[in-house]
């Protein structure tokens, strides 16, 4: 069973946390999440599942940013969510999909207990201009049956930023944490 918008509101502060929460973004059975002002793209020509791949940040300016086909863009939601006793899922909004923009390639399924920002795997069928703060996807909640074991991963739990793939931690657990060199150009975000 999927929670109604009224039940999502009733569960706020109990089993569901959405920060910030705006009543206008609440739908009959979901809540609209908005796009953060930064995106991330991989710099590697061939991505390697066993390694941490180099990434580059992009800022979405006020006039928007045109996403190009054949490029994966990682983004994140403005909202931080936390869910207990329900399974959170995100899905692209139909208005966004009708522009040929996929909001998640395969990772729309969350785990009970997940806390953090949602990383979006965005792919455009044709060039499409996106804007920071636009309602980009919707989160909805499924009820669970049976004993609950909450999500407790050191990869994505309690994230504070866009998360590139950390699959290498599973496939190659003894690899270096991040082989990407840190170069200070005065443009980087502070760590932490």
N, C-alpha and C positions, 0 to 999 in steps of 0.2 A: 504494500500500500504506500502511496505517495502522500506526503503531508500537504494539506491545503495551506493557502496563504495565512488564513486565520490561525491555524495550528503552528505555523512557523513563528508568527508573532507571539503566541502563547509560550513557546519553548525558548524564546530569547532570554538569556541570563540563566537558563537552567541547563538544557541539553544543547542549545544552539547559541553561538556567539557570532555576530556579524558586526565588524567595526570598520568604518562607521556604518551605521544603519540609517536609512532614509525611507520613511513610509511610502514615498512616491515610487520606490523601486520594487515594492512588494506586489507580486502578481497573484492570480487565483490559486496557483500551486507551485510557485517558484519565487525567486528573488533575483533581480538583475544585478550583476556584478559589472564594474566599470574597468576600463583599460588604464593602466598606469602610464606615466609619461616616458618611460624608457623601454626599449626593446634590446634584444641581444641576438647576434647572428654568429654562426660558426665561421672561423677563418680557414679551416682546413678544406682542401678539395675533396678528400676522402675522409669520412669520419670513421674512427676506430673505436669499436665497443669496449676494447680492453684498455683504453687510455683516456686521460682527461684531454679533451679537444680544446684548442684555443678558441676564444670567443672575443667579440668586439661589441661594445655598447653603442646604441643609437638613441638619440633624444628625439622625441616627437615634438616638433615646433608648433607654435600656435596655429599656423596655417596648415598643419597636418603633414603626414609623411606618406609617400606613395610606396606601397608594398608591391614588389615585382614577383611575377611567376618564377618558378624553379628556385625559390629561396625559402628556407625555413626561418621564420622569425619567432623567437621566444619572447613572450611578454609575461606580464603578471597582472593580477587584479589589484585595484586600489584597496579593496576590502580584505581584511584578515578574517578568516573564519576558524571556528573551532566547533567540533561536533562530537557529542557523546550519545550513545544509545540509538543512533540513526546512521544510515549510510548516505554521505553527501555525494552528489553527482553534479557535474556541470555539462551543459549542452549549449551550443551556439544558438543565438537568437535567430529566428527565421528571417528577419529583416536583414541581418548581417549575411546569412547564408545566401540570400537572394542576390547579393552583390558578388558572389563567388569567393567569399572568404571563409575558409575553414578555421575554426577557433581552437579545436584540439584535433590532433591527428589520430591518436588512439587513447589518450589518457584522460578521459572524462570521468572515470570511476574513482571515487575516493574511498578511503577506509574509515570505519568508525574510529573515533579518537583523533583523527587528523586535526592538526592545528597549524595554521600558517597561511601564506598567500598562495593562490592557485597560479601555477605556471601554465601559460597558454602556448600551445604549439600551433602557430598560425601559418597558413599557406594560402596564397591567393591564386585563383584560377586565371585571372587577368589583372592588370594593374588596378589597384584600389587605394584610395587615400583614406587613412585612418587618423583619428584625433584622440588625444589624451582625454580621459574622462567620459568617453562615449560608453553607453551600456553595451557591452560586447558579448556577454554570455549570461546564462541564468543558472543558479544553483537550486537544486531540489533535493528532497530528503526521502529516503525509503525507510520503512520500519524493518526491524530485524526480528528473527525468531531464533531462539536458542541462546546458549551461553555466549556472552560477549567477551572477546579478547581485543582490547584496543590496540590500534596502530602504535608502534614504538620503534620506528626506524631512525638510525642515525644519519640517513641520507637526506630526507626531505622534511622530517618533522620539525616544527618550530622555525621554519625558514623565515628569513627576513628580506628576501630578494628573489629575482628571477633565478631559477635553478636549471642549469644545463644538465644533460644526462650524467648521472653518477653511477651508471651501470658498471663501469670499470671497478668500482669498489666490490661488487659481487664477483665479477669474472676474474679479477686480478687483485685480490685483497692486499697484496704486499707491494703494490705500485706506489710511487711517490704521491703525496697528497695532491699537489698541483704543480706540474712541471712548467707551467707558464711563468716566464720571468715577470717580475714586477718592475715596471719602468715608470718613474715619476715625471709626468709631463704637466702636472698641476691640474689635470682634468679627471683623475681617477676618484672614485668614491672612497671615502675612508673605510677601512676594514672594521667589521664588527657591527 
